[in-house]
């Protein structure tokens, strides 16, 4: 009877942990559908549009390693609960923001809460479930990410259309209360007693500088110039763009982070990244694959809702219904993974998922045109969503399958960081592809219209690009031909972003070929890897 109660409690705890993960994933996707309304209400430009998403993802990626380590040392449930509280409170600030700057600032604070929730949830699952139950739990966790990434736009569309974009953030507050109550009741506290309690402060600062500077350079390069700049920031007085210096800062911080980490590990001190775990092939190669796949997965989610609303004229709810095809595919993938999980190796399922993502996104790209109907886009989104569900559900378990329990927090934090760095880079790179190609493409089309002078052409391009496409509708009455050119240019740029995403996914598929497809017993694998890591530390010492 006690075993039945304990098992029931574990699975109910998993339910609320999954809802917590859903909270941060929904929030990262729900905003995309609401962005056109936010742009109209707060007057955001295209760079601010990227930063509304990136400010969250940037902090998220930069702090995952820190909070993964803290969760192991001071309590996984404690860190998870604190993260939910911070996330809910910052959602109130986002919902009441009166300007783009305040909205971006609140998103930064949300990123802190999200960075606490994700690695704490992963390490809690890793510590709570064993053997086959762990694989099922990871599948539930991963399917939640894949499904919620698609449900978010539908929920955001409904809230934005019938209420306000502010409710896209306000919904987090009651959900946060439910999560806190459920975790307090059904989830036990866990920590690693043998973990060193001193935090690697220098390593934490270097990781933050590395990720923050890299993503900043990728986002702002389009605005400030990749080398020379006509529009430098106010604080910059040099003749060239600050972007090369920011890239150099990221490179220097990355080198310093690795050298510092290895030095501390040789001295037997704590590190932000478990460098010893990188000697485990499944962990090392799995993280590389996860980062590249995430780069391709989340970048297209930025451009497609903008295209649906600004080119096809859909409202937020209609956009959500189109993207629902992605959610349906993802949920069906979780059933497929459950049915064949014991017959096909997890790595094989991951590869099938990535392949399906590539096929789906190519179908979407080839279906894009200014007169497209929703049913032409939906099949590609369904296939893409099916692939996301397969790859996301089991890639985590593949990455962590050989990680010792004593380092589960660092392991989960590392793989979460790899994913979030990938998604941050994806949004930055594909966002740059979208808006840069939109500007050049529209300028080229308008140049073929002699009735539009050069000065007016520049103003039209700036209007469309800076408004992230929402300015197209204002051209319909006075300059219908220019509006048609803008829709064609936005369609072309969205297609280019989709092709770029497919290219990154193809690289991720190649990276997955280095993963070991063999299945081993959970306890045997853990014991073997524990000895490998300990031997490696002894050798380094």
C-alpha positions as CSV (number, residue, x, y, z in Angstrom):
1,X,0.0,0.0,0.0
2,X,2.8,2.4,0.9
3,X,4.6,1.6,-2.4
4,X,1.4,2.4,-4.3
5,X,1.0,5.7,-2.4
6,X,4.6,6.6,-3.1
7,X,4.3,5.7,-6.8
8,X,1.1,7.8,-7.1
9,X,2.8,10.7,-5.3
10,X,5.7,10.6,-7.7
11,X,3.5,10.6,-10.8
12,X,1.3,13.4,-9.4
13,X,4.5,15.3,-8.6
14,X,5.6,14.8,-12.3
15,X,2.3,16.3,-13.4
16,X,2.9,19.6,-11.6
17,X,6.6,19.6,-12.6
18,X,5.4,19.2,-16.2
19,X,2.9,22.1,-15.7
20,X,5.8,24.2,-14.4
21,X,7.8,23.4,-17.5
22,X,4.8,24.1,-19.6
23,X,4.5,27.5,-18.0
24,X,7.9,28.7,-19.2
25,X,7.6,27.0,-22.6
26,X,4.2,28.4,-23.3
27,X,5.4,31.9,-22.2
28,X,8.3,31.7,-24.7
29,X,6.0,30.9,-27.6
30,X,2.7,32.7,-26.6
31,X,4.5,36.0,-27.1
32,X,5.1,35.4,-30.8
33,X,1.4,35.5,-31.6
34,X,0.8,38.5,-29.4
35,X,3.7,40.5,-30.9
36,X,1.8,42.3,-33.6
37,X,-0.7,43.6,-31.0
38,X,2.2,44.6,-28.7
39,X,3.9,46.4,-31.6
40,X,0.8,48.4,-32.3
41,X,0.1,49.1,-28.7
42,X,3.6,50.0,-27.5
43,X,5.2,51.1,-30.8
44,X,8.0,48.5,-30.9
45,X,10.6,48.5,-33.7
46,X,11.9,45.3,-35.2
47,X,15.0,45.1,-32.9
48,X,12.7,45.5,-29.9
49,X,10.6,42.7,-31.3
50,X,13.6,40.4,-31.2
51,X,14.6,41.6,-27.8
52,X,11.1,40.9,-26.3
53,X,11.9,37.3,-27.1
54,X,15.6,37.4,-26.7
55,X,15.8,39.2,-23.4
56,X,14.0,36.2,-21.9
57,X,16.0,33.6,-23.7
58,X,19.3,35.4,-23.2
59,X,19.0,35.4,-19.3
60,X,17.5,31.9,-19.5
61,X,20.5,30.5,-21.3
62,X,23.1,32.5,-19.3
63,X,21.9,31.3,-15.8
64,X,20.9,27.7,-16.4
65,X,24.3,26.3,-15.4
66,X,24.2,28.4,-12.2
67,X,20.8,27.3,-11.1
68,X,21.4,23.7,-12.1
69,X,24.3,23.6,-9.7
70,X,22.5,25.4,-6.9
71,X,19.6,23.0,-7.2
72,X,21.8,20.1,-6.5
73,X,23.4,21.7,-3.5
74,X,20.6,23.6,-1.8
75,X,17.5,21.6,-2.8
76,X,15.9,21.0,-6.2
77,X,12.3,21.6,-5.0
78,X,13.4,24.8,-3.2
79,X,15.0,26.2,-6.4
80,X,12.0,25.1,-8.5
81,X,9.5,26.9,-6.1
82,X,11.6,30.1,-6.0
83,X,11.7,30.1,-9.8
84,X,7.9,29.8,-10.1
85,X,7.4,32.7,-7.7
86,X,9.9,34.9,-9.5
87,X,8.3,34.0,-12.9
88,X,4.8,34.7,-11.7
89,X,5.7,38.1,-10.1
90,X,7.6,39.2,-13.2
91,X,4.6,38.2,-15.3
92,X,2.6,40.8,-13.5
93,X,5.2,43.4,-14.4
94,X,5.1,42.3,-18.1
95,X,1.3,42.4,-18.2
96,X,1.2,46.0,-16.9
97,X,4.2,47.3,-18.9
98,X,3.6,50.7,-20.4
99,X,6.5,50.7,-22.8
100,X,8.7,48.4,-24.8
101,X,11.6,49.1,-22.4
102,X,9.6,48.0,-19.4
103,X,8.3,44.9,-21.2
104,X,11.9,43.9,-22.1
105,X,13.0,44.5,-18.5
106,X,10.2,42.3,-17.1
107,X,11.1,39.6,-19.6
108,X,14.7,39.7,-18.3
109,X,13.4,39.0,-14.8
110,X,11.2,36.2,-16.2
111,X,14.3,34.6,-17.7
112,X,15.7,34.4,-14.2
113,X,12.7,32.5,-13.0
114,X,12.7,30.2,-16.0
115,X,16.4,29.5,-15.6
116,X,15.6,28.2,-12.1
117,X,12.6,26.1,-13.1
118,X,14.0,24.1,-16.1
119,X,17.2,22.5,-14.6
120,X,15.5,22.0,-11.2
121,X,12.6,20.1,-12.9
122,X,15.0,17.9,-14.9
123,X,17.2,17.0,-11.9
124,X,14.2,16.3,-9.8
125,X,12.9,13.8,-12.3
126,X,16.4,12.3,-12.6
127,X,16.5,11.9,-8.9
128,X,12.9,10.6,-8.4
129,X,12.5,8.0,-11.1
130,X,14.7,5.0,-12.0
131,X,14.9,2.5,-14.8
132,X,11.9,2.3,-17.2
133,X,10.0,4.8,-15.1
134,X,12.7,7.4,-15.7
135,X,12.4,6.9,-19.5
136,X,8.6,7.4,-19.3
137,X,9.0,10.4,-17.1
138,X,11.5,12.0,-19.5
139,X,9.1,11.3,-22.3
140,X,6.3,13.1,-20.5
141,X,8.6,16.0,-19.7
142,X,9.9,16.2,-23.3
143,X,6.4,15.8,-24.9
144,X,5.3,18.7,-22.6
145,X,7.9,20.9,-24.2
146,X,7.1,19.9,-27.7
147,X,3.3,20.2,-27.2
148,X,3.3,23.4,-25.2
149,X,5.6,25.1,-27.8
150,X,2.6,24.7,-30.2
151,X,-0.3,25.2,-27.8
152,X,1.2,28.5,-26.6
153,X,0.4,30.4,-29.9
154,X,-3.2,29.1,-29.8
155,X,-3.7,30.2,-26.2
156,X,-1.9,33.5,-27.0
157,X,-4.1,34.0,-30.0
158,X,-7.3,33.4,-28.0
159,X,-6.3,35.8,-25.2
160,X,-5.0,38.5,-27.6
161,X,-8.1,38.4,-29.8
162,X,-10.8,38.3,-27.2
163,X,-9.1,40.0,-24.3
164,X,-5.7,41.7,-24.6
165,X,-2.0,40.8,-25.2
166,X,-1.5,41.6,-21.6
167,X,-3.4,38.5,-20.6
168,X,-0.8,36.4,-22.4
169,X,1.4,37.3,-19.4
170,X,-1.3,37.6,-16.8
171,X,-2.3,33.9,-17.3
172,X,1.0,32.9,-15.7
173,X,-0.1,34.1,-12.2
174,X,-3.0,31.7,-11.5
175,X,-1.0,28.9,-13.1
176,X,1.9,29.7,-10.9
177,X,-0.3,29.4,-7.8
178,X,-1.5,26.0,-8.9
179,X,2.0,24.8,-9.5
180,X,3.3,25.9,-6.1
181,X,0.5,24.2,-4.3
182,X,0.9,21.0,-6.3
183,X,4.7,20.8,-5.9
184,X,4.5,21.5,-2.1
185,X,2.0,18.6,-1.7
186,X,3.3,16.0,-4.1
187,X,7.0,16.6,-4.6
188,X,9.7,15.6,-2.1
189,X,12.8,17.7,-1.6
190,X,16.0,16.2,-2.9
191,X,19.6,17.4,-2.9
192,X,23.1,15.9,-3.3
193,X,24.7,15.7,0.1
194,X,28.2,15.1,-1.3
195,X,28.0,18.2,-3.6
196,X,30.4,20.9,-2.7
197,X,28.6,23.9,-1.3
198,X,31.0,26.6,-2.6
199,X,29.7,28.1,-5.9
200,X,32.2,28.8,-8.7
201,X,31.5,32.6,-8.8
202,X,34.1,33.3,-11.5
203,X,32.8,30.5,-13.7
204,X,29.3,31.8,-13.3
205,X,30.2,35.3,-14.3
206,X,32.2,34.1,-17.3
207,X,29.3,32.0,-18.5
208,X,26.9,34.9,-18.3
209,X,29.3,37.2,-20.2
210,X,29.8,34.5,-22.8
211,X,26.2,33.8,-23.6
212,X,25.0,37.4,-23.2
213,X,27.6,39.0,-25.4
214,X,27.2,36.3,-28.1
215,X,23.4,36.7,-28.4
216,X,23.7,40.5,-28.1
217,X,26.1,40.7,-31.1
218,X,23.9,38.4,-33.2
219,X,20.8,40.5,-32.6
220,X,22.3,44.0,-32.8
221,X,24.6,43.3,-35.7
222,X,21.9,44.2,-38.1
223,X,21.2,47.5,-36.4
224,X,24.7,48.7,-35.6
225,X,26.5,47.1,-38.5
226,X,28.7,44.0,-38.6
227,X,31.9,46.0,-39.0
228,X,31.3,49.6,-40.1
229,X,28.3,51.5,-38.8
230,X,26.3,54.6,-39.7
231,X,24.1,54.2,-36.6
232,X,26.4,53.3,-33.6
233,X,24.9,53.3,-30.1
234,X,25.0,56.6,-28.2
235,X,27.7,55.4,-25.9
236,X,30.0,54.4,-28.8
237,X,32.4,57.0,-30.2
238,X,34.7,54.9,-32.4
239,X,34.4,54.8,-36.2
240,X,33.6,51.1,-36.5
241,X,30.7,49.1,-35.2
242,X,30.9,47.7,-31.6
243,X,29.7,44.3,-32.8
244,X,33.2,42.9,-33.6
245,X,34.4,43.8,-30.1
246,X,31.3,42.1,-28.6
247,X,32.1,39.0,-30.6
248,X,35.7,39.2,-29.4
249,X,34.4,39.5,-25.8
250,X,32.3,36.4,-26.2
251,X,35.3,34.4,-27.6
252,X,37.6,35.6,-24.8
253,X,34.9,34.8,-22.2
254,X,34.4,31.3,-23.7
255,X,38.2,30.5,-23.7
256,X,38.5,31.8,-20.1
257,X,35.5,29.8,-19.0
258,X,36.9,26.5,-20.3
259,X,40.4,27.1,-19.0
260,X,39.1,28.2,-15.6
261,X,36.8,25.2,-15.4
262,X,39.5,22.7,-16.2
263,X,41.9,24.3,-13.7
264,X,39.3,24.1,-10.9
265,X,38.4,20.6,-11.8
266,X,42.1,19.5,-11.6
267,X,42.3,21.2,-8.2
268,X,39.2,19.2,-7.0
269,X,37.0,22.3,-6.7
270,X,33.5,22.9,-7.9
271,X,32.8,24.0,-11.5
272,X,29.8,25.5,-13.3
273,X,30.1,22.9,-16.0
274,X,30.8,19.3,-15.3
275,X,33.8,19.0,-17.6
276,X,34.3,15.4,-16.6
277,X,30.9,14.6,-18.0
278,X,32.0,15.7,-21.4
279,X,34.1,12.6,-21.5
280,X,30.9,10.6,-21.7
281,X,30.2,10.2,-25.4
282,X,26.4,10.1,-25.0
283,X,26.5,13.3,-23.0
284,X,29.0,15.2,-25.1
285,X,27.5,14.3,-28.5
286,X,23.9,14.6,-27.3
287,X,24.5,18.1,-26.1
288,X,26.0,19.1,-29.4
289,X,23.0,17.6,-31.2
290,X,20.5,19.3,-28.8
291,X,22.0,22.7,-29.3
292,X,22.0,22.5,-33.1
293,X,18.5,21.1,-33.3
294,X,17.1,23.8,-30.9
295,X,18.8,26.4,-33.2
296,X,16.7,25.2,-36.1
297,X,13.5,24.4,-34.1
298,X,12.7,27.7,-32.4
299,X,13.9,30.2,-34.9
300,X,11.0,29.6,-37.3
301,X,8.5,30.1,-34.5
302,X,9.4,33.8,-34.5
303,X,8.8,34.4,-38.2
304,X,5.8,32.3,-39.1
305,X,3.2,34.1,-36.8
306,X,4.4,37.4,-38.1
307,X,3.9,36.2,-41.7
308,X,0.5,34.7,-41.1
309,X,-0.8,38.0,-39.6
310,X,1.0,40.6,-41.6
311,X,0.8,38.9,-45.1
312,X,-2.2,36.7,-45.0
313,X,-4.1,39.1,-42.7
314,X,-5.0,36.5,-40.0
315,X,-5.8,37.6,-36.5
316,X,-4.1,36.2,-33.5
317,X,-6.6,33.5,-32.9
318,X,-6.6,32.3,-36.5
319,X,-2.8,32.2,-36.4
320,X,-3.0,30.1,-33.2
321,X,-5.4,27.6,-35.0
322,X,-3.0,27.3,-37.9
323,X,-0.1,26.5,-35.6
324,X,-2.3,24.1,-33.7
325,X,-1.3,21.6,-36.5
326,X,2.1,21.6,-34.9
327,X,0.7,20.8,-31.5
328,X,-1.4,17.9,-32.8
329,X,1.7,16.5,-34.5
330,X,3.7,16.8,-31.3
331,X,1.1,15.1,-29.2
332,X,0.8,12.3,-31.6
333,X,4.6,11.9,-31.5
334,X,4.4,11.3,-27.8
335,X,2.1,8.3,-28.4
336,X,4.3,7.0,-31.1
337,X,7.4,7.2,-28.8
338,X,5.5,5.4,-26.0
339,X,4.3,2.6,-28.3
340,X,7.7,2.0,-29.9
341,X,10.0,3.1,-27.1
342,X,10.8,-0.5,-26.1
343,X,11.2,-1.7,-29.7
344,X,13.3,1.0,-31.2
345,X,16.4,2.6,-29.6
346,X,15.8,6.1,-28.3
347,X,18.6,7.4,-30.6
348,X,16.8,6.0,-33.6
349,X,13.6,7.8,-32.6
350,X,15.5,11.0,-32.1
351,X,16.9,10.7,-35.7
352,X,13.5,10.0,-37.1
353,X,12.2,13.1,-35.3
354,X,14.9,15.4,-36.7
355,X,14.3,14.0,-40.2
356,X,10.6,14.7,-39.9
357,X,11.3,18.2,-38.7
358,X,13.5,18.8,-41.8
359,X,10.8,17.4,-44.2
360,X,8.0,19.4,-42.4
361,X,9.8,22.7,-42.5
362,X,10.7,22.3,-46.1
363,X,7.1,21.7,-47.0
364,X,6.2,24.8,-45.1
365,X,8.8,26.9,-46.9
366,X,7.7,25.7,-50.3
367,X,4.0,26.4,-49.4
368,X,4.6,30.0,-48.6
369,X,3.1,32.6,-51.0
370,X,1.1,35.8,-50.4
371,X,-2.2,34.0,-51.5
372,X,-1.7,30.8,-49.5
373,X,-4.5,29.2,-47.6
374,X,-4.2,27.7,-44.1
375,X,-4.6,24.1,-45.4
376,X,-1.5,24.5,-47.5
377,X,0.6,25.4,-44.5
378,X,-0.9,22.9,-41.9
379,X,0.4,19.6,-43.3
380,X,4.0,20.8,-43.2
381,X,3.5,22.1,-39.6
382,X,1.9,18.8,-38.6
383,X,5.0,16.8,-39.9
384,X,7.3,19.4,-38.3
385,X,5.4,19.1,-35.0
386,X,5.6,15.3,-35.1
387,X,9.3,15.6,-35.5
388,X,9.7,18.1,-32.7
389,X,7.7,15.7,-30.4
390,X,9.9,12.7,-31.2
391,X,13.2,14.5,-31.0
392,X,12.4,16.5,-27.8
393,X,10.8,13.7,-25.9
394,X,13.8,11.4,-26.0
395,X,16.8,13.5,-26.7
396,X,16.9,14.5,-23.1
397,X,16.9,10.9,-21.9
398,X,19.7,10.1,-24.4
399,X,21.8,13.0,-23.1
400,X,21.4,12.1,-19.5
401,X,21.2,8.3,-19.6
402,X,24.8,7.8,-18.6
403,X,25.0,10.7,-16.1
404,X,25.6,9.8,-12.5
405,X,22.8,10.7,-10.1
406,X,25.3,12.8,-8.0
407,X,25.8,15.1,-11.0
408,X,22.3,15.1,-12.4
409,X,21.8,18.8,-11.7
410,X,24.9,19.8,-13.5
411,X,24.1,17.4,-16.3
412,X,20.6,18.6,-16.7
413,X,21.7,22.2,-16.4
414,X,24.3,21.6,-19.1
415,X,21.9,20.0,-21.5
416,X,19.3,22.7,-20.8
417,X,21.9,25.4,-21.5
418,X,22.8,23.7,-24.8
419,X,19.1,23.8,-25.8
420,X,18.6,27.4,-24.7
421,X,21.8,28.6,-26.3
422,X,20.7,26.9,-29.5
423,X,17.2,28.5,-29.3
424,X,18.7,31.9,-28.5
425,X,21.1,31.6,-31.4
426,X,18.3,30.4,-33.6
427,X,16.0,33.4,-32.8
428,X,19.0,35.8,-33.2
429,X,20.3,34.3,-36.5
430,X,17.0,33.5,-38.2
431,X,15.6,36.8,-37.0
432,X,18.5,38.5,-38.6
433,X,18.0,36.5,-41.8
434,X,14.3,37.4,-41.8
435,X,14.6,41.1,-41.3
436,X,17.8,41.6,-43.3
437,X,16.4,39.8,-46.3
438,X,13.1,41.6,-45.9
439,X,14.8,45.0,-46.1
440,X,17.1,44.2,-49.1
441,X,14.3,42.3,-50.9
442,X,11.7,45.0,-50.5
443,X,14.2,47.7,-51.6
444,X,15.0,45.7,-54.7
445,X,11.3,45.3,-55.6
446,X,10.5,49.0,-55.0
447,X,13.5,50.0,-57.1
448,X,11.6,48.6,-60.1
449,X,8.8,51.1,-59.6
450,X,9.9,54.5,-61.1
451,X,6.9,56.2,-59.6
452,X,8.4,55.7,-56.1
453,X,11.4,58.1,-55.5
454,X,14.5,56.9,-53.7
455,X,13.7,58.8,-50.5
456,X,10.1,57.4,-50.3
457,X,11.5,53.9,-51.1
458,X,13.8,54.1,-48.0
459,X,10.9,55.3,-45.9
460,X,8.7,52.4,-47.0
461,X,11.5,49.9,-46.3
462,X,12.2,51.3,-42.9
463,X,8.4,51.3,-42.1
464,X,8.0,47.7,-42.9
465,X,11.2,46.4,-41.3
466,X,11.1,48.5,-38.2
467,X,7.4,47.5,-37.5
468,X,8.2,43.8,-38.1
469,X,5.7,43.8,-40.9
470,X,2.8,45.4,-39.2
471,X,3.2,48.5,-41.3
472,X,2.2,46.7,-44.4
473,X,-1.5,47.3,-43.8
474,X,-1.0,51.1,-43.7
475,X,0.3,51.0,-47.3
476,X,-2.8,49.3,-48.7
477,X,-4.8,52.5,-49.2
478,X,-2.2,55.0,-50.4
479,X,0.4,52.6,-52.1
480,X,-1.3,49.3,-52.9
481,X,1.5,48.3,-55.3
482,X,4.1,48.9,-52.6
483,X,2.0,46.9,-50.1
484,X,1.9,44.0,-52.6
485,X,5.7,44.2,-52.9
486,X,6.0,44.2,-49.2
487,X,3.9,41.1,-48.8
488,X,6.0,39.3,-51.5
489,X,9.2,40.4,-49.8
490,X,8.0,39.3,-46.4
491,X,7.0,35.9,-47.9
492,X,10.5,35.5,-49.5
493,X,12.3,36.4,-46.2
494,X,10.2,34.0,-44.2
495,X,11.0,31.3,-46.7
496,X,14.7,32.1,-46.4
497,X,14.4,31.8,-42.6
498,X,12.7,28.5,-43.0
499,X,15.4,27.2,-45.4
500,X,18.1,28.3,-42.9
501,X,16.3,26.5,-40.1
502,X,16.1,23.3,-42.2
503,X,19.9,23.7,-42.8
504,X,20.6,23.8,-39.1
505,X,18.4,20.8,-38.5
506,X,20.3,18.9,-41.1
507,X,23.5,19.7,-39.3
508,X,21.8,18.5,-36.1
509,X,20.8,15.2,-37.8
510,X,24.5,14.7,-38.8
511,X,25.5,15.4,-35.2
512,X,23.0,12.8,-34.0
513,X,24.8,10.1,-36.0
514,X,27.6,10.2,-33.4
515,X,25.2,9.2,-30.7
516,X,25.4,5.6,-29.5
517,X,22.2,3.8,-30.2
518,X,22.8,0.9,-27.8
519,X,20.5,0.5,-24.8
520,X,22.0,-0.4,-21.5
521,X,20.6,-1.1,-18.0
522,X,20.1,2.0,-16.1
523,X,22.1,1.0,-13.0
524,X,24.9,-0.7,-14.9
525,X,25.4,2.3,-17.1
526,X,25.4,4.7,-14.1
527,X,27.9,2.6,-12.2
528,X,30.2,2.4,-15.2
529,X,30.1,6.1,-15.9
530,X,30.5,7.0,-12.2
531,X,33.7,5.0,-12.3
532,X,34.8,6.7,-15.6
533,X,34.2,10.2,-14.2
534,X,36.0,9.4,-11.0
535,X,38.9,7.9,-12.8
536,X,39.1,11.0,-15.1
537,X,39.1,13.3,-12.1
538,X,41.9,11.2,-10.5
539,X,43.9,11.4,-13.6
540,X,43.5,15.1,-13.9
541,X,44.4,15.6,-10.3
